[in-house]
């Protein structure tokens, strides 16, 4: 690279870094507005109290840190449970800002410069801008009723990292930065496709859990509404409570996945809900918890729900089989399938661990499924389903190969038989032409001793 090219690349990197810092700060501000505005609405809707509007802003800032996977606490109570849908919403908002930033910078730099500009300008700049804004937001929580922990500012890196990773770590995209493609080139050729299939599988598993939760809430709607009405809230207060519960639907989705996997989950100490039995115990008065089943022992047939994660694994195997041609390499096919399934389960496990935590003390000190048993069961089921699909594909291809070989053998034998018949017919024709004929008499009969007609 010439000195002029280096100077141009360095200038483009510096410009991109400055733009990325601004974009990161704006993305963090946008996510803060998502929680501060409802907090202000709740303050306006609440009866007249001693807390001012700035206290509502402080509470909103604390919830912002909670949405980034950080613990918040006050008055001896610690809340470490992360609202997963709020967390994913933050990732989406940050991703929108990052997408615009990447599109703008990609349009003004040369293809040969893009990898370095992205690696040294866009990525660090966006992270610095986002975390820097988080450091400013932490000042709002000083003296607040609830406040984040000491390491909360650094913990906000979760959101911008996932947003950038979703946009840049795409090894099958020809416009991905060179350093991303170089990471995957060090591995087997199927790794980029297994990476994509694994993330799609994680999204599918999460959506399956979310669908199950929504169905449970709809079925138990009367119980949920009755608990909600017991609060005696006005319209604005009720809207804020509903919004908070919607943000917790993602956590409930991981609970549903733990139920489908077999180990089940707990909402309070000494409670468990699994395909074997339901022992919810004494539940807090949260309307959405009205969808939980009552205490009961379930028949063994209910363990049929384990078919759902197995079927999800089969879909992962199908996606991978559709995207990659293994050319008969069974070992590579099985490794790729197992890697994609394990990645999907790992992502779900991280989300589950992030969504677990405490929402108070005593009975609510540990809410959510136990991560290790859940991940272990899901790994066996999802990998089993994916590998079963791959094994079926291998058997089908081999059966088709044997069938094709048999058909070719039959056709070849028929061709040989036809060739033999053609040769035999040709030999017979040649023999007829070469055989001498006996002379005939005047009556047209052949002469000889064997004639039946006597001569006159």
C-alpha positions as a Python dict, from the first residue, in 0.01 Angstrom:
ca = {
    (1, 'X'): (0, 0, 0),
    (2, 'X'): (137, 339, -98),
    (3, 'X'): (182, 628, 139),
    (4, 'X'): (-105, 814, -29),
    (5, 'X'): (-338, 516, 20),
    (6, 'X'): (-239, 489, 385),
    (7, 'X'): (-309, 856, 441),
    (8, 'X'): (-646, 830, 270),
    (9, 'X'): (-742, 524, 473),
    (10, 'X'): (-632, 689, 799),
    (11, 'X'): (-839, 998, 717),
    (12, 'X'): (-1144, 785, 636),
    (13, 'X'): (-1099, 588, 958),
    (14, 'X'): (-1076, 905, 1167),
    (15, 'X'): (-1386, 1050, 1005),
    (16, 'X'): (-1578, 725, 1053),
    (17, 'X'): (-1476, 707, 1418),
    (18, 'X'): (-1611, 1056, 1486),
    (19, 'X'): (-1938, 975, 1311),
    (20, 'X'): (-1963, 646, 1500),
    (21, 'X'): (-1917, 816, 1839),
    (22, 'X'): (-2206, 1051, 1759),
    (23, 'X'): (-2422, 762, 1635),
    (24, 'X'): (-2350, 556, 1948),
    (25, 'X'): (-2441, 844, 2178),
    (26, 'X'): (-2763, 908, 1986),
    (27, 'X'): (-2851, 538, 1994),
    (28, 'X'): (-2809, 533, 2374),
    (29, 'X'): (-3023, 846, 2405),
    (30, 'X'): (-3294, 684, 2195),
    (31, 'X'): (-3302, 377, 2417),
    (32, 'X'): (-3315, 597, 2728),
    (33, 'X'): (-3620, 776, 2591),
    (34, 'X'): (-3799, 440, 2563),
    (35, 'X'): (-3800, 400, 2943),
    (36, 'X'): (-3794, 760, 3066),
    (37, 'X'): (-4110, 865, 2877),
    (38, 'X'): (-4327, 587, 3027),
    (39, 'X'): (-4177, 666, 3369),
    (40, 'X'): (-4287, 1028, 3332),
    (41, 'X'): (-4631, 915, 3219),
    (42, 'X'): (-4655, 695, 3527),
    (43, 'X'): (-4551, 990, 3747),
    (44, 'X'): (-4821, 1208, 3590),
    (45, 'X'): (-5081, 936, 3632),
    (46, 'X'): (-4993, 860, 3994),
    (47, 'X'): (-5172, 1031, 4280),
    (48, 'X'): (-5009, 1341, 4425),
    (49, 'X'): (-4701, 1239, 4623),
    (50, 'X'): (-4379, 1373, 4759),
    (51, 'X'): (-4161, 1265, 4464),
    (52, 'X'): (-4101, 1513, 4183),
    (53, 'X'): (-4072, 1456, 3811),
    (54, 'X'): (-3693, 1422, 3831),
    (55, 'X'): (-3738, 1115, 4051),
    (56, 'X'): (-3934, 960, 3766),
    (57, 'X'): (-3643, 1035, 3532),
    (58, 'X'): (-3405, 873, 3781),
    (59, 'X'): (-3620, 561, 3801),
    (60, 'X'): (-3632, 551, 3422),
    (61, 'X'): (-3254, 574, 3405),
    (62, 'X'): (-3224, 288, 3652),
    (63, 'X'): (-3463, 77, 3441),
    (64, 'X'): (-3244, 162, 3140),
    (65, 'X'): (-2952, -8, 3311),
    (66, 'X'): (-3175, -301, 3405),
    (67, 'X'): (-3264, -336, 3037),
    (68, 'X'): (-2893, -378, 2965),
    (69, 'X'): (-2862, -678, 3196),
    (70, 'X'): (-2741, -486, 3502),
    (71, 'X'): (-2862, -515, 3860),
    (72, 'X'): (-3033, -224, 4028),
    (73, 'X'): (-3129, -186, 4389),
    (74, 'X'): (-3238, 35, 4671),
    (75, 'X'): (-3368, 14, 5029),
    (76, 'X'): (-3207, -327, 5072),
    (77, 'X'): (-3384, -480, 4769),
    (78, 'X'): (-3194, -592, 4459),
    (79, 'X'): (-3350, -650, 4118),
    (80, 'X'): (-3126, -846, 3883),
    (81, 'X'): (-3390, -985, 3647),
    (82, 'X'): (-3350, -833, 3301),
    (83, 'X'): (-3667, -768, 3095),
    (84, 'X'): (-3565, -957, 2782),
    (85, 'X'): (-3802, -788, 2539),
    (86, 'X'): (-3677, -450, 2661),
    (87, 'X'): (-3322, -572, 2612),
    (88, 'X'): (-3400, -688, 2256),
    (89, 'X'): (-3580, -360, 2187),
    (90, 'X'): (-3265, -172, 2290),
    (91, 'X'): (-3061, -393, 2055),
    (92, 'X'): (-3305, -315, 1773),
    (93, 'X'): (-3289, 60, 1828),
    (94, 'X'): (-2910, 56, 1850),
    (95, 'X'): (-2903, -159, 1538),
    (96, 'X'): (-3106, 97, 1344),
    (97, 'X'): (-2853, 369, 1427),
    (98, 'X'): (-2563, 137, 1349),
    (99, 'X'): (-2720, 36, 1016),
    (100, 'X'): (-2747, 399, 908),
    (101, 'X'): (-2389, 463, 1017),
    (102, 'X'): (-2255, 160, 828),
    (103, 'X'): (-2451, 248, 515),
    (104, 'X'): (-2318, 605, 516),
    (105, 'X'): (-1955, 503, 573),
    (106, 'X'): (-1969, 213, 330),
    (107, 'X'): (-2085, 449, 57),
    (108, 'X'): (-1791, 691, 88),
    (109, 'X'): (-1496, 454, 128),
    (110, 'X'): (-1335, 224, -124),
    (111, 'X'): (-1389, -150, -104),
    (112, 'X'): (-1023, -204, -14),
    (113, 'X'): (-1050, 43, 276),
    (114, 'X'): (-1378, -77, 423),
    (115, 'X'): (-1235, -355, 641),
    (116, 'X'): (-990, -126, 819),
    (117, 'X'): (-1241, 159, 847),
    (118, 'X'): (-1497, -75, 1003),
    (119, 'X'): (-1249, -241, 1239),
    (120, 'X'): (-1070, 73, 1359),
    (121, 'X'): (-1331, 340, 1310),
    (122, 'X'): (-1693, 225, 1308),
    (123, 'X'): (-1683, -47, 1574),
    (124, 'X'): (-1476, 124, 1846),
    (125, 'X'): (-1637, 461, 1783),
    (126, 'X'): (-1991, 327, 1819),
    (127, 'X'): (-1902, 139, 2137),
    (128, 'X'): (-1729, 442, 2291),
    (129, 'X'): (-2022, 670, 2205),
    (130, 'X'): (-2278, 432, 2352),
    (131, 'X'): (-2089, 355, 2673),
    (132, 'X'): (-1994, 721, 2714),
    (133, 'X'): (-2360, 816, 2704),
    (134, 'X'): (-2426, 540, 2957),
    (135, 'X'): (-2169, 696, 3190),
    (136, 'X'): (-2356, 1027, 3170),
    (137, 'X'): (-2688, 852, 3234),
    (138, 'X'): (-2544, 690, 3546),
    (139, 'X'): (-2508, 1039, 3696),
    (140, 'X'): (-2885, 1073, 3680),
    (141, 'X'): (-2924, 785, 3924),
    (142, 'X'): (-2718, 948, 4199),
    (143, 'X'): (-2943, 974, 4503),
    (144, 'X'): (-3225, 792, 4324),
    (145, 'X'): (-3461, 548, 4501),
    (146, 'X'): (-3303, 271, 4292),
    (147, 'X'): (-2960, 281, 4133),
    (148, 'X'): (-2735, 51, 3928),
    (149, 'X'): (-2423, -121, 4053),
    (150, 'X'): (-2065, -2, 4015),
    (151, 'X'): (-1991, -202, 3697),
    (152, 'X'): (-2319, -111, 3529),
    (153, 'X'): (-2164, 135, 3282),
    (154, 'X'): (-1925, -122, 3137),
    (155, 'X'): (-2209, -375, 3129),
    (156, 'X'): (-2401, -163, 2880),
    (157, 'X'): (-2161, -291, 2611),
    (158, 'X'): (-2397, -587, 2564),
    (159, 'X'): (-2641, -387, 2351),
    (160, 'X'): (-2409, -208, 2102),
    (161, 'X'): (-2197, -523, 2062),
    (162, 'X'): (-2499, -731, 1964),
    (163, 'X'): (-2628, -458, 1735),
    (164, 'X'): (-2294, -431, 1551),
    (165, 'X'): (-2249, -807, 1548),
    (166, 'X'): (-2587, -858, 1385),
    (167, 'X'): (-2493, -617, 1106),
    (168, 'X'): (-2126, -699, 1051),
    (169, 'X'): (-2071, -1064, 1146),
    (170, 'X'): (-2228, -1205, 832),
    (171, 'X'): (-1967, -1434, 677),
    (172, 'X'): (-2187, -1530, 380),
    (173, 'X'): (-2239, -1163, 287),
    (174, 'X'): (-1989, -1052, 19),
    (175, 'X'): (-2000, -696, 158),
    (176, 'X'): (-1899, -803, 510),
    (177, 'X'): (-1569, -655, 631),
    (178, 'X'): (-1260, -853, 542),
    (179, 'X'): (-1161, -917, 902),
    (180, 'X'): (-1497, -1092, 960),
    (181, 'X'): (-1454, -1320, 659),
    (182, 'X'): (-1095, -1389, 771),
    (183, 'X'): (-1223, -1518, 1107),
    (184, 'X'): (-1443, -1775, 940),
    (185, 'X'): (-1190, -1871, 673),
    (186, 'X'): (-976, -2021, 948),
    (187, 'X'): (-1247, -2281, 1011),
    (188, 'X'): (-1413, -2539, 788),
    (189, 'X'): (-1600, -2427, 478),
    (190, 'X'): (-1939, -2506, 632),
    (191, 'X'): (-1884, -2283, 938),
    (192, 'X'): (-2044, -1964, 793),
    (193, 'X'): (-2360, -2155, 705),
    (194, 'X'): (-2373, -2327, 1044),
    (195, 'X'): (-2334, -1984, 1205),
    (196, 'X'): (-2636, -1849, 1019),
    (197, 'X'): (-2846, -2161, 1080),
    (198, 'X'): (-2762, -2153, 1450),
    (199, 'X'): (-2881, -1796, 1496),
    (200, 'X'): (-3197, -1869, 1300),
    (201, 'X'): (-3254, -2170, 1520),
    (202, 'X'): (-3214, -1958, 1835),
    (203, 'X'): (-3472, -1711, 1705),
    (204, 'X'): (-3708, -1999, 1625),
    (205, 'X'): (-3674, -2148, 1974),
    (206, 'X'): (-3735, -1810, 2137),
    (207, 'X'): (-4043, -1750, 1921),
    (208, 'X'): (-4177, -2096, 2008),
    (209, 'X'): (-4156, -2010, 2376),
    (210, 'X'): (-4317, -1671, 2314),
    (211, 'X'): (-4606, -1828, 2123),
    (212, 'X'): (-4667, -2073, 2407),
    (213, 'X'): (-4675, -1786, 2660),
    (214, 'X'): (-4919, -1581, 2451),
    (215, 'X'): (-5148, -1884, 2415),
    (216, 'X'): (-5135, -1944, 2791),
    (217, 'X'): (-5223, -1580, 2861),
    (218, 'X'): (-5513, -1589, 2614),
    (219, 'X'): (-5650, -1909, 2765),
    (220, 'X'): (-5620, -1767, 3117),
    (221, 'X'): (-5737, -1417, 3023),
    (222, 'X'): (-6018, -1406, 3286),
    (223, 'X'): (-5775, -1480, 3570),
    (224, 'X'): (-5520, -1231, 3437),
    (225, 'X'): (-5781, -955, 3406),
    (226, 'X'): (-5921, -1025, 3752),
    (227, 'X'): (-5578, -975, 3912),
    (228, 'X'): (-5528, -659, 3705),
    (229, 'X'): (-5863, -518, 3820),
    (230, 'X'): (-5774, -582, 4184),
    (231, 'X'): (-5516, -304, 4162),
    (232, 'X'): (-5785, -41, 4104),
    (233, 'X'): (-5567, 155, 3859),
    (234, 'X'): (-5675, 436, 3634),
    (235, 'X'): (-5623, 422, 3258),
    (236, 'X'): (-5269, 562, 3246),
    (237, 'X'): (-5149, 362, 3545),
    (238, 'X'): (-5297, 46, 3398),
    (239, 'X'): (-5123, 114, 3066),
    (240, 'X'): (-4786, 147, 3242),
    (241, 'X'): (-4842, -180, 3432),
    (242, 'X'): (-4941, -359, 3112),
    (243, 'X'): (-4634, -223, 2934),
    (244, 'X'): (-4406, -348, 3213),
    (245, 'X'): (-4560, -693, 3188),
    (246, 'X'): (-4521, -698, 2810),
    (247, 'X'): (-4149, -641, 2860),
    (248, 'X'): (-4144, -954, 3078),
    (249, 'X'): (-4300, -1176, 2810),
    (250, 'X'): (-3952, -1253, 2681),
    (251, 'X'): (-3853, -1389, 3022),
    (252, 'X'): (-4167, -1599, 3026),
    (253, 'X'): (-4068, -1732, 2682),
    (254, 'X'): (-3751, -1881, 2834),
    (255, 'X'): (-3966, -2031, 3110),
    (256, 'X'): (-4184, -2193, 2844),
    (257, 'X'): (-3875, -2331, 2671),
    (258, 'X'): (-3760, -2482, 3001),
    (259, 'X'): (-4102, -2644, 3030),
    (260, 'X'): (-4081, -2783, 2674),
    (261, 'X'): (-3729, -2909, 2742),
    (262, 'X'): (-3841, -3102, 3050),
    (263, 'X'): (-3667, -2953, 3359),
    (264, 'X'): (-3929, -2681, 3402),
    (265, 'X'): (-3895, -2350, 3587),
    (266, 'X'): (-3969, -2181, 3915),
    (267, 'X'): (-4120, -1841, 3983),
    (268, 'X'): (-4046, -1844, 4355),
    (269, 'X'): (-3842, -2046, 4600),
    (270, 'X'): (-3975, -2404, 4641),
    (271, 'X'): (-4199, -2378, 4335),
    (272, 'X'): (-4167, -2574, 4013),
    (273, 'X'): (-4371, -2610, 3694),
    (274, 'X'): (-4269, -2891, 3460),
    (275, 'X'): (-4432, -3158, 3243),
    (276, 'X'): (-4436, -3382, 3551),
    (277, 'X'): (-4625, -3153, 3789),
    (278, 'X'): (-4715, -2796, 3876),
    (279, 'X'): (-4643, -2658, 4222),
    (280, 'X'): (-4656, -2279, 4180),
    (281, 'X'): (-4684, -2205, 4550),
    (282, 'X'): (-4768, -1856, 4672),
    (283, 'X'): (-4737, -1620, 4375),
    (284, 'X'): (-4698, -1240, 4385),
    (285, 'X'): (-4995, -1039, 4259),
    (286, 'X'): (-4861, -987, 3908),
    (287, 'X'): (-5144, -1018, 3652),
    (288, 'X'): (-4943, -1215, 3396),
    (289, 'X'): (-4871, -1482, 3657),
    (290, 'X'): (-5242, -1564, 3651),
    (291, 'X'): (-5161, -1768, 3340),
    (292, 'X'): (-4959, -2016, 3546),
    (293, 'X'): (-5130, -2351, 3605),
    (294, 'X'): (-5271, -2449, 3940),
    (295, 'X'): (-5114, -2718, 4155),
    (296, 'X'): (-5151, -3057, 3987),
    (297, 'X'): (-4976, -3379, 3892),
    (298, 'X'): (-4962, -3439, 3519),
    (299, 'X'): (-4982, -3775, 3339),
    (300, 'X'): (-4659, -3904, 3181),
    (301, 'X'): (-4809, -3850, 2835),
    (302, 'X'): (-4746, -3476, 2881),
    (303, 'X'): (-4375, -3538, 2824),
    (304, 'X'): (-4472, -3551, 2458),
    (305, 'X'): (-4397, -3176, 2463),
    (306, 'X'): (-4030, -3278, 2427),
    (307, 'X'): (-4112, -3341, 2062),
    (308, 'X'): (-4124, -2963, 2007),
    (309, 'X'): (-3750, -2892, 2062),
    (310, 'X'): (-3666, -3213, 1873),
    (311, 'X'): (-3870, -3088, 1577),
    (312, 'X'): (-3697, -2749, 1606),
    (313, 'X'): (-3363, -2928, 1576),
    (314, 'X'): (-3487, -3105, 1264),
    (315, 'X'): (-3567, -2765, 1111),
    (316, 'X'): (-3213, -2647, 1186),
    (317, 'X'): (-3075, -2954, 1010),
    (318, 'X'): (-3305, -2893, 715),
    (319, 'X'): (-3192, -2531, 680),
    (320, 'X'): (-2829, -2636, 683),
    (321, 'X'): (-2889, -2918, 436),
    (322, 'X'): (-3059, -2673, 202),
    (323, 'X'): (-2773, -2421, 214),
    (324, 'X'): (-2468, -2650, 199),
    (325, 'X'): (-2371, -2927, -42),
    (326, 'X'): (-2151, -3175, 145),
    (327, 'X'): (-2074, -3398, -157),
    (328, 'X'): (-2111, -3717, 43),
    (329, 'X'): (-1887, -3605, 333),
    (330, 'X'): (-2091, -3751, 618),
    (331, 'X'): (-1851, -3640, 892),
    (332, 'X'): (-1860, -3276, 778),
    (333, 'X'): (-2240, -3287, 757),
    (334, 'X'): (-2275, -3419, 1112),
    (335, 'X'): (-2022, -3172, 1255),
    (336, 'X'): (-2191, -2879, 1081),
    (337, 'X'): (-2535, -2987, 1201),
    (338, 'X'): (-2422, -3038, 1560),
    (339, 'X'): (-2244, -2699, 1558),
    (340, 'X'): (-2553, -2513, 1433),
    (341, 'X'): (-2779, -2682, 1690),
    (342, 'X'): (-2532, -2619, 1973),
    (343, 'X'): (-2505, -2252, 1876),
    (344, 'X'): (-2884, -2214, 1886),
    (345, 'X'): (-2901, -2371, 2233),
    (346, 'X'): (-2609, -2160, 2355),
    (347, 'X'): (-2781, -1836, 2250),
    (348, 'X'): (-3101, -1943, 2424),
    (349, 'X'): (-2898, -2035, 2733),
    (350, 'X'): (-2736, -1689, 2745),
    (351, 'X'): (-3077, -1522, 2712),
    (352, 'X'): (-3214, -1743, 2988),
    (353, 'X'): (-2926, -1662, 3220),
    (354, 'X'): (-2967, -1292, 3141),
    (355, 'X'): (-3341, -1306, 3210),
    (356, 'X'): (-3305, -1494, 3539),
    (357, 'X'): (-3253, -1314, 3865),
    (358, 'X'): (-3420, -1170, 4168),
    (359, 'X'): (-3707, -926, 4190),
    (360, 'X'): (-3690, -880, 4564),
    (361, 'X'): (-3595, -1091, 4860),
    (362, 'X'): (-3696, -1415, 5028),
    (363, 'X'): (-3928, -1614, 4795),
    (364, 'X'): (-3852, -1394, 4493),
    (365, 'X'): (-3476, -1407, 4531),
    (366, 'X'): (-3439, -1650, 4236),
    (367, 'X'): (-3689, -1632, 3950),
    (368, 'X'): (-3662, -1838, 3634),
    (369, 'X'): (-3542, -2180, 3523),
    (370, 'X'): (-3217, -2337, 3632),
    (371, 'X'): (-2988, -2271, 3336),
    (372, 'X'): (-2765, -2580, 3347),
    (373, 'X'): (-3042, -2848, 3342),
    (374, 'X'): (-3240, -2652, 3083),
    (375, 'X'): (-2944, -2607, 2848),
    (376, 'X'): (-2839, -2969, 2891),
    (377, 'X'): (-3185, -3100, 2805),
    (378, 'X'): (-3224, -2863, 2511),
    (379, 'X'): (-2881, -2959, 2380),
    (380, 'X'): (-2974, -3327, 2375),
    (381, 'X'): (-3313, -3265, 2216),
    (382, 'X'): (-3222, -3002, 1958),
    (383, 'X'): (-2898, -3173, 1856),
    (384, 'X'): (-3079, -3505, 1847),
    (385, 'X'): (-3345, -3370, 1614),
    (386, 'X'): (-3090, -3200, 1389),
    (387, 'X'): (-2867, -3508, 1367),
    (388, 'X'): (-3168, -3730, 1305),
    (389, 'X'): (-3259, -3514, 1007),
    (390, 'X'): (-2903, -3530, 874),
    (391, 'X'): (-2895, -3908, 920),
    (392, 'X'): (-3221, -3940, 730),
    (393, 'X'): (-3080, -3723, 449),
    (394, 'X'): (-2768, -3942, 429),
    (395, 'X'): (-2980, -4260, 418),
    (396, 'X'): (-3208, -4110, 152),
    (397, 'X'): (-2915, -4006, -67),
    (398, 'X'): (-2755, -4347, -38),
    (399, 'X'): (-3085, -4519, -114),
    (400, 'X'): (-3127, -4300, -420),
    (401, 'X'): (-2772, -4380, -526),
    (402, 'X'): (-2838, -4755, -493),
    (403, 'X'): (-3165, -4720, -683),
    (404, 'X'): (-2997, -4522, -959),
    (405, 'X'): (-2719, -4781, -979),
    (406, 'X'): (-2974, -5065, -1002),
    (407, 'X'): (-3165, -4881, -1272),
    (408, 'X'): (-2847, -4820, -1466),
    (409, 'X'): (-2755, -5190, -1434),
    (410, 'X'): (-3097, -5298, -1561),
    (411, 'X'): (-3078, -5054, -1851),
    (412, 'X'): (-2726, -5170, -1929),
    (413, 'X'): (-2840, -5535, -1928),
    (414, 'X'): (-3132, -5450, -2156),
    (415, 'X'): (-2899, -5270, -2392),
    (416, 'X'): (-2670, -5574, -2400),
    (417, 'X'): (-2966, -5805, -2467),
    (418, 'X'): (-3089, -5584, -2750),
    (419, 'X'): (-2740, -5571, -2892),
    (420, 'X'): (-2715, -5952, -2879),
    (421, 'X'): (-3053, -5992, -3048),
    (422, 'X'): (-2955, -5746, -3317),
    (423, 'X'): (-2630, -5933, -3378),
    (424, 'X'): (-2813, -6269, -3394),
    (425, 'X'): (-3066, -6130, -3640),
    (426, 'X'): (-2787, -5995, -3857),
    (427, 'X'): (-2609, -6333, -3858),
    (428, 'X'): (-2930, -6514, -3957),
    (429, 'X'): (-2986, -6274, -4242),
    (430, 'X'): (-2631, -6325, -4366),
    (431, 'X'): (-2675, -6707, -4353),
    (432, 'X'): (-2994, -6695, -4560),
    (433, 'X'): (-2827, -6495, -4828),
    (434, 'X'): (-2524, -6726, -4848),
    (435, 'X'): (-2714, -7069, -4858),
    (436, 'X'): (-2736, -7239, -5220),
    (437, 'X'): (-3083, -7310, -5365),
    (438, 'X'): (-3192, -7637, -5546),
    (439, 'X'): (-3298, -7607, -5912),
    (440, 'X'): (-3670, -7633, -5981),
    (441, 'X'): (-3839, -7844, -6255),
    (442, 'X'): (-4079, -7720, -6514),
    (443, 'X'): (-4372, -7735, -6271),
    (444, 'X'): (-4191, -7515, -6033),
    (445, 'X'): (-4122, -7796, -5786),
    (446, 'X'): (-3775, -7864, -5672),
    (447, 'X'): (-3611, -8171, -5823),
    (448, 'X'): (-3489, -8463, -5616),
    (449, 'X'): (-3575, -8796, -5472),
    (450, 'X'): (-3807, -8661, -5209),
    (451, 'X'): (-4063, -8516, -5455),
    (452, 'X'): (-4422, -8627, -5391),
    (453, 'X'): (-4536, -8555, -5748),
    (454, 'X'): (-4444, -8823, -6001),
    (455, 'X'): (-4312, -8723, -6331),
    (456, 'X'): (-4528, -8818, -6640),
}
